[in-house]
Amino acid sequence: MTDRRAVDGIIEADWILPMEPAGTLLERHSLVLDKDRILAVLPWREALRRYSPEHRWNRPGHALIPGLINAHTHAAMTLFRGYADDLPLAEWLHDCIWPAEQRVIGRRFARDGVRLAVAEMLRGGITCFSDMYYFPAITADEAVRAGIRAMVGIRVLDTALGFGATPEDTLEGGLDLRDRCQAEPLLHCSLAPYAPEALSAQVLERLCRLSTEYGLRVHSHVHETRDSVEQACGRQGRRPLEELQNAGLLNRRLVAVHMNHLTATERQAAARAGVHVVHCPRSNLKLASGFCPVTELLAEGVNVALGTDGAASNNSLDLLADMRMAALLAKGLSGNAASLGAETALRMATVNGARALGLDAEIGSLEVGKQADCVAIDLNRPQSTPMYHVQAQLVYATQRDQVTDVWVAGRHLLDQGRLTSLDVTSVLRQTRRWRQRLLNPSALDRIRRWLRPDRLRRS
């Protein structure tokens, strides 16, 4: 017998879904990890014959999948979870969320909110997230500290006079963050304007120049609500997607979030330009923002990824739940039960997410040479048996508490349900303190007035 090569670890699972080639299912296989990379994918016995692992993780009854990619969220806003529910979007923002942000936003808020979000995401199998919020440098720090992969959005404001704005929130200050991200293997950067209608044509054109010069994704809310589209038409005489096109931003670097209100012409233009779309189904439903035409976009050849949006509007960072909702919603809206199948839903949360962020050479599938970002899910539970079709079971019958193990770049961040890089007790203690600060009577009174039965009946 030849000498076995020493490696960092071997993960053994009943099923491995590498996602590439599409539809592949490997039974009784092992993933061989060395440093931060996938070295091999082999049958159980063959892996042990060739390699001598420092760590051997045997997970019977589990499926091993690529790490889930949350292509759109506002991580620090997790501290607003449940703060203002059952309100229309405009009132939710103007009467509740923005006033609350004015009272509490700051570096500590961002730090504690991101820690809570990362703890939740890791426990649900999310290994990479794309963020858009204040204090992006804090988000970057906390992502590195916890060991999760992140694409941090450089906020884009016409001025730095908004509440919570700091030099790093300006475009110039944010570009310094890009240099730091280049030095951190887990960090990546994007330009993150809130929405095209919130910026002048001059700023949009500058964004285009910077995106081209630095090769940065542009991550923005686009056509989220019918009102936002109508308001843009009233102010600028053009729909937001047309504004982006005029500025040169309708291209393969655009990551357009929501895209709920599109004409057929706009769908075709997005497809021709190679725009990536991020679908946030549960947030859209919660805020009654509209429906992303996922079935039509996919048919046009558009790459569609998945995002949770923030926990303030979702109310959880649970990509498995959004994956299931995306599949069910597409079926219901199209009247075709085959319109968005389980394999497609899984690809939206993995391969498509990596492609949207420009990271598909490194993550999104379990292939030799790629980063070792992977998730073990226990399918040996009453709600997941009997097993006939692994992909369908993952999409339609699996809950996030079935995620037992998570590895990011080969680092074991969730070990049989226990977070290894975060002190959950400390995270929850800080969360309770923020709850006390946010229990402001005047703000809560505004929410209660909106929730009066007579008000709801009128609306």
C-alpha positions, -999 to +999 in steps of 0.1 A: +000+000+000+014+034-010+019+061+016-011+083+021-009+120+017-015+141+048-044+165+045-063+188+069-096+170+068-121+146+052-158+151+053-179+120+048-216+123+039-243+100+025-249+125-003-228+153-019-244+178-042-215+195-059-239+216-081-216+213-111-223+196-134-260+205-128-281+177-113-251+157-100-257+137-069-228+117-053-237+090-028-213+078+000-186+103-011-160+123+008-148+159+004-111+161+010-099+195+023-064+208+024-058+243+038-086+265+024-092+244-007-111+213-020-084+188-029-106+159-040-141+145-042-140+107-039-159+076-027-154+070+010-130+041+008-110+057-020-105+089+000-092+071+030-069+049+008-053+080-007-053+105+022-044+107+059-066+134+074-058+154+106-096+157+111-122+132+099-158+143+100-183+114+095-218+127+090-242+097+083-276+107+070-263+141+059-262+160+026-231+181+019-238+212-002-219+243-012-222+272+013-253+292+008-248+327-006-270+355+007-267+379-022-285+408-005-289+418+031-285+447+056-267+428+084-267+453+112-304+459+108-310+425+125-313+446+157-345+460+142-360+425+138-397+427+148-395+464+155-421+476+130-441+448+115-473+448+094-468+483+079-467+495+043-431+501+031-433+539+030-446+541+066-423+513+077-393+534+066-404+570+072-423+566+105-404+537+122-371+525+108-355+559+098-364+576+131-351+547+151-318+547+131-314+584+138-316+577+175-292+547+177-271+543+146-234+543+153-203+520+153-214+500+183-248+494+168-233+483+135-208+460+153-234+443+175-260+440+147-235+424+124-224+399+151-260+389+156-266+386+119-234+365+113-243+341+141-278+336+126-265+332+091-238+307+099-263+286+119-285+285+088-257+275+064-249+309+049-212+312+043-211+344+022-232+375+023-234+407+003-241+437+025-254+472+021-256+495+052-238+522+072-203+516+086-191+491+060-157+490+076-173+477+108-191+450+087-158+440+072-140+438+106-167+416+120-169+393+090-131+387+092-133+382+130-161+355+126-145+339+096-174+344+072-170+355+036-185+389+028-189+414+000-191+448+017-210+475-001-194+510-003-223+533+004-229+560-022-244+593-011-247+626-030-235+642+002-221+631+036-248+650+055-271+621+062-275+607+097-250+581+105-228+592+076-190+592+082-161+597+058-161+560+051-198+563+039-187+586+011-175+573-022-139+586-016-137+571+019-152+539+008-126+533-018-100+531+010-120+500+022-115+484-012-078+484-007-083+467+026-106+441+011-080+432-015-056+422+014-082+399+031-091+367+013-126+365+028-135+401+019-147+417-014-161+451-022-190+465-042-204+500-049-237+501-031-260+530-041-294+526-023-314+531-055-308+548-089-336+573-083-319+585-051-288+598-070-281+624-096-271+616-132-236+629-124-232+605-095-245+576-115-220+584-143-192+585-118-202+552-104-200+538-139-164+551-143-153+537-109-170+503-115-152+500-149-119+512-135-118+490-104-139+461-117-164+465-089-200+452-088-227+478-084-252+465-059-285+485-058-322+483-052-339+485-086-376+487-093-385+475-058-419+491-056-444+505-080-443+539-061-405+541-065-408+536-102-436+562-106-417+587-084-386+583-105-406+589-137-421+620-121-387+635-110-365+624-139-389+615-167-374+581-170-378+547-152-349+537-130-336+510-153-334+536-181-315+559-158-290+531-152-287+524-189-281+561-197-253+562-171-237+531-186-245+509-156-267+484-173-240+457-177-226+425-162-214+443-131-249+454-121-265+434-092-301+445-093-320+437-062-358+430-062-367+440-098-404+435-090-419+459-116-405+452-150-419+455-185-411+428-211-388+453-228-369+458-195-366+421-189-351+417-223-327+446-219-315+432-186-309+398-203-290+414-232-268+434-208-260+404-186-275+420-155-277+399-124-309+399-104-313+391-067-347+378-057-359+385-021-392+367-020-402+368+017-392+404+022-411+414-009-442+396+004-439+410+039-437+446+027-462+440-002-436+454-026-445+432-056-434+401-073-401+396-091-409+378-125-383+351-118-398+325-142-397+350-171-362+363-162-348+328-161-364+320-194-347+351-209-314+338-196-309+362-167-288+350-138-311+351-107-297+347-072-313+348-038-312+372-009-329+375+025-329+413+026-326+426+062-341+409+092-361+441+098-383+433+069-380+395+065-378+387+096-351+362+095-318+356+076-329+321+065-319+314+030-333+279+031-367+294+037-363+320+009-352+292-014-384+273-006-405+304-010-390+313-043-399+279-057-434+279-043-441+315-053-430+309-089-453+279-092-482+298-078-477+329-100-471+310-132-497+284-127-471+258-137-458+234-110-426+228-130-417+265-135-390+266-108-378+232-097-357+222-067-325+220-086-330+255-099-338+268-064-306+253-050-286+268-078-301+302-071-288+300-035-253+287-045-239+288-081-261+317-092-252+337-061-215+332-066-219+343-103-239+374-093-210+385-069-183+376-094-170+349-072-179+318-091-143+309-098-139+304-060-172+294-045-207+283-053-200+247-061-179+218-046-152+214-072-116+205-069-095+237-065-123+258-052-125+273-017-137+248+009-170+266+017-195+238+025-225+229+047-236+196+062-274+192+066-289+164+087-317+147+066-322+119+091-350+138+108-387+129+109-396+159+087-370+148+061-379+112+057-385+090+037-359+100+012-368+097-025-352+128-040-324+147-021-327+180-040-364+182-035-361+172+001-336+200+008-358+226-009-393+216+003-389+198+036-357+210+053-354+236+081-324+256+090-320+239+124-310+208+104-277+225+095-252+208+117-218+219+103-204+248+083-169+253+069-156+285+053-123+283+036-117+250+053-123+265+088-149+247+109-172+275+120-202+254+131-194+221+147-225+200+152-246+230+159-220+249+180-205+282+167-168+281+171-159+317+162-186+337+180-196+339+217-233+336+214-240+344+250-222+378+246-240+384+213-274+379+229-265+400+259-256+430+237-288+424+217-309+427+248-293+460+256-301+474+222-337+463+227-339+484+258-326+514+240-351+509+211-381+507+235-389+543+229-425+551+238-431+577+211-418+554+184-438+525+196-469+547+198-465+555+161-464+518+153-494+511+175-514+539+157-507+522+124-518+489+137-552+501+150-580+479+136-599+509+122-567+521+104-561+486+089-596+483+077-594+516+058-561+507+042 
